[in-house]
Amino acid sequence: MSGEWGAGQERRPQEGPGRADGGRDGAGVGPARADGGPGGVGVGPARADDGRDGAGAGPSRADGGRGGLYERLKAYEGRPAAVGGRGKDPVNLPMIRHWCEAMGDSHPAYRGPDAVAPPTMLQAWTMGGLSGHEDRSEAYGELLGLLDGAGYTSVVATDCEQEYLRPLRPGDEVTFDAVVESVSPRKTTKLGTGHFVTTRMDVRAGGELAGTHRFRILKYAPAPRPAKPPERPRRPRPVINRDNAGFWEGVAAHRLLIQRCTACGTLRFPWLPGCGDCGAPEWETVEAGGDGTVFSYVVMHHPPFPAFDPPYAVGLIELAEGVRMVGNVVGVPYDKVRIGMPVRLEFLRVDEELELPVFRAVDDRDAVEGEGER
């Protein structure tokens, strides 16, 4: 759904028009789809529940058995979740540019006088922003209130599906309607017991259907968790998948590897499954020499996190090879970091399992020796 309903929409940027699957080209095979599958975000496989409550299976049944509550929930299927919604802005080039910069997508179809919007921006044109939407229906609020009243007070977005039927172009005015498509029987997941609620939004431009957006949440009662002995705080683990595993293998060997497209020779970082310039999927690696400069930086003061010791500097480092990456700037006090400062790659072991690339300031190394890394 849109606005506050739309957390965690897509899992990876696209490489070209009509692509939402991270590499498979949807041209000529029907509407492209981005499908996460139910239970995809930290929920675990859902198990059908017959309505009998067991230890830790969820709230006690106040509806007298299997029929009561679920029948009331099912009655909301087909009822509107949003009616007559209108995008707060028409499709526009600045928003397309910001999206492409954030996603690292430089495909030429999204630039120039004949630009189209990336298909996976479909939901972006319907979002309500911090002020929210006024078009949410009473029925949708009643459905969520019914689940809250039954003890399913927690919520997590699990996945979404999108279909793209026509490209959106700058100047298109976006409208949308949404419907409660389905409410699942009670399910037990790793997070807890609850119901999956799926809504479908139909997005139009100029009255013509441009795409559909199905969004699924789990309203659940958290499962009790056994008490654990306190652990030494650790930094968050990087997400390693088939697209970036080679980078982390390089880090483990104290090598900073950059991808290079074998078709057009373009270097790219961070790692992606295909070239953002020409779209070719084939690539090789180049080892960075380690020299760079601070292109920009921030000093982190808040919020505090147990594994970090603020304040500390995080820099966007421009490597000598021409690509940029984010890393801690060490070896100087946080308030001495400057744009243009030369830095040198190092590998910092932060705990027994994790080693990270960081960048040590080259200037005044002797003067700052002993400052220690933050």
Number of C-alpha atoms within 10 A of each C-alpha: 26 26 17 13 16 21 16 13 24 19 14 15 21 28 29 25 20 25 22 26 20 17 19 13 16 16 11 8 7 11 15 24 20 22 18 18 12 20 20 15 13 12 17 15 13 20 13 13 16 11 18 12 14 9 9 15 20 24 19 16 15 11 12 10 14 15 10 12 18 18 12 13 20 16 12 19 20 14 17 20 24 24 16 11 21 21 20 15 15 19 23 18 19 10 17 21 16 11 18 20 11 10 13 17 20 18 18 15 14 20 15 9 9 10 17 20 24 25 24 24 17 23 21 18 23 24 22 21 12 8 9 13 18 12 16 18 15 12 17 20 11 13 21 17 14 16 20 16 11 19 20 22 16 15 17 18 23 24 25 27 18 26 22 23 18 15 17 25 19 17 12 16 19 24 23 24 20 27 23 23 20 19 22 15 21 23 21 23 22 14 19 25 27 29 23 23 22 22 25 24 26 18 26 21 20 10 11 12 16 21 23 22 24 22 26 27 23 27 23 27 24 21 17 12 9 6 6 6 6 6 6 8 11 15 12 8 8 9 8 12 9 7 12 14 13 17 20 20 14 14 17 15 10 16 20 21 21 21 24 19 21 15 14 13 14 14 22 22 15 15 17 21 20 21 28 21 19 17 18 16 16 13 20 12 16 13 12 17 14 16 17 27 22 24 18 16 18 13 16 15 11 8 6 11 11 10 12 13 12 16 15 21 21 21 25 19 30 20 21 13 16 12 15 19 13 18 19 22 27 26 25 24 16 19 10 10 23 15 13 13 16 20 23 18 23 16 17 16 12 12 12 7 8 15 15 17 20 22 26 22 23 18 13 10 12 9 10 14 10 10 11 10 16 16
